[in-house]
Amino acid sequence: MISTEENRHDKKGFGYQCNTGMVINKQVIPRKQHSVSRDAISSNALKVLYRLKDAGYQAYLVGGGVRDLLLGKQPKDFDVATDAHPDEVKNLFRNCRLIGRRFRLAHILYGRDVIEVATFRGPHEGESTQRADQNKDGRIIRDNVFGSLEEDALRRDFTINALYYNIRDDAIVDFTGGMTDLETQVIRMIGDTQTRYREDPVRMLRAVRFAAKLDFHMEQQTHDLIFTLGHLLEDIPVARLFDETIKMFQGGYGLRCFQLLRDYQLLARLFPMTETLIELNQDGNSQVLQIIEQALKNTDARIASGKSVNPAFFLAVLLWYPMHEYKRHFIERGEHEMEALLSASREVIIRQQAHTSIPKRISLMIREIWHMQPQLQHPTRKRALRTLANKRFRAGYDFLLLRNEVAEPELSDLCEWWTDIQTKTLAEQENMCDALGRSQKKSAKRKRRRKKPRNDPNNKQPSMIDTSV
């Protein structure tokens, strides 16, 4: 409960009781006292705000867009809150698409730019005549309950995400103390923390993501209850968990997210095979942990420099060593090296799908990256040129470089060879492959000369299984 006595603002506000029975302290910060400018808001978001306002509806910029602008950051996207119902929004915009079952939303499409418009949400408990569908654990399954601006603020997750920019007068409206929490760098849940986590356990992942992204610390209960309620993530649809995972690892702060997920014991909920292997190698030199952290450092650096990243690459890194454990198991059962690799790849992807779904196009790319590693490690004259022409070559090559950088220094000569051949013309590449073929023939002849005579009782046939990767 947020009361007048609990107000943490120095600015003058006024307290009153809303329909939920909660006493809130509304703060209106005029344009002269905050840093949000219309010039920093995307033109498409402004179009949506103006059209709603001109049609007689309330229209506010809300959420991460307002938060990031106040912090001097460039928002990734802009969300709008309004008292117009979804069908009314659709009537105003021909480029509108209604989505969502749990809560109906309007997406206004401007090419690839999407402005999300949400109707003010209302309470679904207390004296409200409206109800949201909840399961036995308190998780909200369906939530098309509309309300007022004040009620909408109390239904949001964190105080720093409940700040509203009013297009009518450029003021910011704060019902939950979000401005103070921005200044003191605190992640604080609105309302009863346990209830809010139970309503939507994904809020625990969002708390971690915002703490990593903003470098904020969590308020005590927001922090403590993650350890108690983390198991609730097991009931969340795996597709939703995948989406949240991608946001955490591909937002430019993936390494910090990964570290916090481990600190809060949540990585085991999302990637249990990986966490198990990390725990089994707690000697401080775990190759599993090193390769994941280095991949995330590289990913964060690419995003910071404006380069694109592919989720398949990091997921291939995250599941690389679990795949190896299964590969070893299949080899012990008698499968050949490549056959075991194919079997292990399928097995790990299937098992991971039970925790975070992986779309088919991404799972195929993961497996292609893995399957290319033996081709890169054991190039032949014909195979090398085919490997170079493979559309996944760059991803497989980068994966090989990462392995060499972190855990397998014996791959350095191979990495140099593949790096060099990419700079050559086609004729020069063919010459390099011819030289590779001649070198392999000489090596094979030397091995045959050293072969022991057949009548030597100590002569044993070499294993057909090459357990190197």
ZIUR-V5873 format. One record per backbone hydrogen bond with DSSP energy under -0.5 kcal/mol. CO is the residue of the C=O (numbers start at 1). NH is the residue of the N-H. Records with the same first field share a line. If there is no record, write none. Layout:
# ZIUR-V5873
CO = NH + NH
This chain:
# ZIUR-V5873
1 = 3
4 = 7
14 = 26
16 = 18 + 24
18 = 21
22 = 18 + 24
24 = 16 + 26
26 = 14
27 = 29 + 174
28 = 30
29 = 172
30 = 33
31 = 34
37 = 40
38 = 41
42 = 46
43 = 47
44 = 48
45 = 49
46 = 50
47 = 51
48 = 52
49 = 53
50 = 54
51 = 55
52 = 57
53 = 56
58 = 83
59 = 167
60 = 81
61 = 165
62 = 65 + 79
63 = 67
64 = 68
65 = 69
66 = 70
67 = 71
68 = 73
69 = 72
73 = 75
78 = 116
79 = 62
80 = 118
81 = 60
82 = 120
85 = 88 + 89
86 = 90
87 = 91
88 = 92
89 = 92 + 93
92 = 94
93 = 96
95 = 109
97 = 107
99 = 105
102 = 143
105 = 99
106 = 108 + 117
107 = 97 + 109
108 = 110 + 115
110 = 113
113 = 110
114 = 116
115 = 108
116 = 80
117 = 106
118 = 82
120 = 147
125 = 128
133 = 141 + 142
135 = 138
139 = 135
142 = 133
143 = 145
144 = 146
145 = 122
148 = 152
149 = 153
150 = 154
151 = 155
152 = 155 + 156
153 = 156
157 = 190
158 = 161
159 = 162
162 = 175
163 = 63
164 = 166 + 173
165 = 61 + 167
166 = 170
171 = 166
172 = 29
173 = 164
174 = 27
175 = 25
177 = 181
178 = 182
179 = 183
180 = 184
181 = 185 + 186
185 = 217
186 = 188
187 = 219
188 = 159
191 = 193
192 = 196
193 = 197
194 = 198
195 = 199
196 = 200
199 = 140
200 = 203
201 = 204 + 205
202 = 206
203 = 207
204 = 208
205 = 209
206 = 210
207 = 211
208 = 212
209 = 213
210 = 214
211 = 215 + 216
217 = 187
219 = 223
220 = 224
221 = 225
223 = 226 + 227
224 = 227 + 228
225 = 229
226 = 230
229 = 232
230 = 233
231 = 234
232 = 235
233 = 236
237 = 240 + 241
238 = 242 + 357
239 = 243
240 = 244
241 = 245
242 = 246
243 = 247
244 = 248
245 = 249
246 = 250
248 = 251
253 = 257
254 = 258
255 = 259
256 = 260
257 = 261
258 = 262
259 = 263
260 = 264
261 = 266 + 267
262 = 265
266 = 269 + 270
267 = 271
271 = 275
272 = 276
273 = 277
274 = 278
275 = 279
276 = 280
277 = 281
278 = 281
279 = 282
286 = 290
287 = 291
288 = 292
289 = 293
290 = 294
291 = 295
292 = 296
293 = 297
294 = 298
295 = 299
296 = 300
297 = 301
298 = 302
299 = 303
300 = 304
301 = 305
302 = 307
303 = 306
310 = 313 + 314
311 = 315
312 = 316
313 = 317
314 = 318
315 = 319
317 = 320 + 321
319 = 323
320 = 324
321 = 325
322 = 326
323 = 327
324 = 328
325 = 329
326 = 330
327 = 331
328 = 332
329 = 333
330 = 335
331 = 334
336 = 340
337 = 341
338 = 342
339 = 343
340 = 344
341 = 345
342 = 346
343 = 347
344 = 348
345 = 349
346 = 350
347 = 351
348 = 352
349 = 353
351 = 354
352 = 355 + 356
359 = 362 + 363
360 = 364
361 = 365
362 = 366
363 = 367
364 = 368
365 = 369
366 = 370
367 = 371
368 = 372
369 = 373
370 = 373 + 374
371 = 375
372 = 376
373 = 377
374 = 378
376 = 379
380 = 384
381 = 385
382 = 386
383 = 387
384 = 388
385 = 389
386 = 390
387 = 390
390 = 393
392 = 396
393 = 397
394 = 398
395 = 399
396 = 400
397 = 401
398 = 402
399 = 403
400 = 404
401 = 405
402 = 406
403 = 407 + 408
408 = 411
409 = 412
411 = 415
412 = 416
413 = 417
414 = 418
415 = 419
416 = 420
417 = 421
418 = 422
420 = 423
421 = 424
425 = 429
426 = 430
427 = 431
428 = 432
429 = 433
430 = 434
431 = 435
432 = 436
433 = 437
434 = 438
435 = 439
436 = 440
437 = 441
438 = 442
439 = 443
440 = 444
441 = 445
442 = 446
443 = 447
444 = 448
445 = 449
446 = 450
448 = 451
453 = 456
455 = 457
456 = 459
464 = 466
465 = 467
